[in-house]
Amino acid sequence: MTHRRHPVRRPHHGRGHTLVELMIALVLGLVLVGAVFVVFLGSRMSFNTSDNLSRMQDSARIAFALMGREIREASGTGCGNGGRADNGIARRNRSVLNAAQSATPAWWSQLGAGIQGFDGSQVTPAVAVGTAQGLRRSNTDALHLAGAYGAGFSVEQHDSTTNQFRLNTSQSGLVANDLLIACDYRQSTVFNVSSVSGDRVNYSVGAGARGNCGTALAYDIGTVCPTASYQYDPLISRLTRFGASAWYIGNGSNGRPSLYRVFLDGGPEEIAAGVTNMQITYLVDGSTAYVDASSVTDWASVSSVRLTLSFESQDGGVSTASAGERRLSNTTSSTVALRNRMP
């Protein structure tokens, strides 16, 4: 009997990686991680740049939209349908507010010329130049605007004896202490509302800067506070909210420049962050060239305003600049005509 021998298989032990192979694998892994990291950084940089650019565009849109609307309405009275007639009514305006009766009236208390600009070196009474939050930054222009805001309300009757206007609606939304401007085809008056009841708007003598010095509403330039009575014609009279605003570049809440607005006797409002500078020029009737505020001698003859605003990104390190804070920056201009001074 023959027996076949089978070879004995020895157990096979796995062969380990050499040091060179491990180092090559480590290098390849590091290269892969580095590539992913570079892509991540590039994507993050792109996102930050796009986000900051978007916020700059938002600031520009807000700034030009709000300022443009108020410039267009500046010196309006609510009568005259936004033309030369309205400008004539605005020139025959008196304010019976207490704040308007001193030798130096409060800047917000009267219609005046409806618009007044201030170069970077000129002082505006609305806000001081300083380094604290909300104060005006040096070497930046400022702008004061005043006029009727909104559509207003038709007057059904004016009783100068009982000091009362009756409107064509009982849903005006007016309340006590509102500042209004009354107008007809002859004149206009800025006054304070003492009370509102339905369609009746009452006014009386009051204390404080917003109070009325008297109840005579005539265009009386011979006294400090008007004394002549005037009956507004109900066929054309209107009551409209009166507003006055000051626009300027101030120190923002984040320590950087921002566009600010002061409305009437209120405090500073931060409107748009990242607005670093504002330069304004003006077109005067009879001229074809825009000039600085210091060259304007009659603000009632200004018919158009050219705004030039400079913007910066909220974050640094997002531009391609090789030095400095590397913020994105842009300068944009817009020209706005005063509606009531157009032919």
Secondary structure, DSSP 8 states (H G I E B T S, - for coil): ------------------HHHHHHHHHHHHHHHHHHHHHHHHHHHHHHHHHHHHHHHHHHHHHHHHHHHHHHHTT--S-SSSSHHHHHHHHSEEE-BGGGSSSS--TTS--TTSEEEE-TTS-BTTB-B-SSTTSB-TT--EEEEEEEEEEEEEEEEEETTTTEEEES-S-----TT-EEEEE-SS-EEEEE--EEETTEEE--B--STTSBS-S--S---SSSS--S-----TTT-EEEEEEEEEEEEEE-TTSSEEEEEEETTS-EEEEEETEEEEEEEEEETT-SS-B-GGG-S-GGGEEEEEEEEEEE-SSSS-SS-SSTT---EEEEEEEEE-GGG--
